[in-house]
Amino acid sequence: MVMVPHPPDHYRPGAGYSGGYGDDLARSARKRLAREIAQQFGLTLVDDWPMPMVGVDCFIMAVPGSRSTQQAADQVARDSRVAWTQPVQVYSAQAAARPPVSDPLFPAQPAARQWQLAKLHRLATGSGVRVAVVDSGIDAGHPDLAGQIAVNRNFVAGRPMAAETHGTGVAGIIAARAGNGIGLAGIAPSAKILGLRACWQTSAKTLCDSFSLAKALYFAIDQKAQVINMSLSGPDDRLLRQLLKVAMGKGETVVAAYDLAQPDGGFPASVPGVIAVSDSSLAGSRGHVYIAPGRDVPTTQPGGRWFLVNGSSFAAAHVSGLFALIRQGGSSISPTLVAQNGYVDACATLAYAGHKCDCACAPGASRAVLRR
């Protein structure tokens, strides 16, 4: 990825997405510059995406097989016309699926017991809140998700839109329809999902690349999503880090899955201000990590089915749903989680956010603030 400077004041929020340029000539000039750079360094210009909120245009350049990607990035980075370069990196979802079950019901949901979900829904359901799910493809036609997906957009180049297991499962935990007589109830069943496909499903796992993630994250910021769910983990990335900083600077809550295989939980969970969530108490010994339901969780599966899932991906989805409850009504209160020994107390969290406590808040729960 080659970043060419793009002055932020050229960006107009009211313009159509995919750049919002007020000056087509300036955009053409940056493209010509990118072509010149590619030709000079023996690369092939493949794709581009304008990101004026972070002051760059991101150009994807293919490296011939005889050279390493890192070597090419280091060479181009020395060009004074370039802001910075970085290889396209790979990320993976933090999840494991179990075989499908025929009729997972509300009582089977861990949150129904641990978070007293039915009582939480007397206080809030996430009405009016938009949650961006940066993930693999979502089955918008699933009966538990019908009408819940406000946007379903594909940011993965060269891979057609598809309904995939991981993204559909995450969306179901956050916003599955409640009271429709089938399946389960999402943590925030009145919230609307922005389905932003930046990952794709393989036979073994769900993968993402940093360029697709950057495009999806930029779109989420542009669309003013109040909550951004990133149930994935991978290497640190300068462009993604800058976009996360912009999102949080605009008051958007970013929730990420904590990777136990990484000393710092992986990226983006390691970024200050991002809410890191695990399904395991083992994460509590490694710093400020929240623990939420993530084991034997029933959720939606492509094709109108349901299945059981495990993993930090789905624990993060629970917390994203909880933040949607907090943000209902456009609350100006700084989003805060209340936890006891790392375990999220959903009822106490809503009570702290100004909702009348209608369930038994854990005694002695300690308040854990958003920034860490």
C-alpha angles and dihedrals in degrees: 000000000000117000115209115191115259115182108235093223089071088068119095115194091207093057123099116276122259093071111334092219119176090194118054090182091059091050091050090049091054090049091051089050091051091051090051091050092048092050093046093054098038095251134133120236106229110165144344141201127192115229106177092163088072094033100249145093110224115220123189113216123185118226119218115247094252093067134056119244092234092051091052092046091052092050095049092044089067091063109105091218091064126081093203143315135223137172118254104259133207128235132185135207117252100230148103124202129213127209115286122270122210104232118009106184135196094265089059092061112102089217090058088066106024097040098028087234097185090058092045089057090059086063102039142345101188096262113179094010123124117210118194112214107199099193144093121317121306125219098232090182095061108123091235091050101039108129093007098094111081094176130017109182134164120224097168110107116224095010118095120230113277138175103245137187104241100045092043090051094049091048091051094053091050103042116002110153115266126216097018094119096245139081119343143319121251121232087247104023094172095052121102122233125224100205105207111180108208096142136057136210123245128182091266107029149345115269136188135185127220095244093054090045092050092052092048094045091049090052091050091053092045090051092050097238108186093210128031118196117202108176094180143087138208145123125330113270129195098211094046090046091054091049091050089051090053091048094051091043087060091053097258117145115230119200122189138181116252114230112215090197090066122071092227097033094261129264132336091015089063094059113107110252095022112116106240114205132187135180091216134075088218088078091063092074092059102064137282104351127147121224120214137164111296108141127092091353117168114222145151124295129192115270097043095291137120132221143173121262138188132196148074089281089071095040087057090051090056091054092047088054091049091053088052088057090049092050096049111126093022094280112200092204111115106257109254133176122214114212139176115209087341095307113121114242101207096187094050089046092057091044090054089049090060103268118129108258103246096169136049107285112208110262114244094013111167120228113239115193127222097244117064 
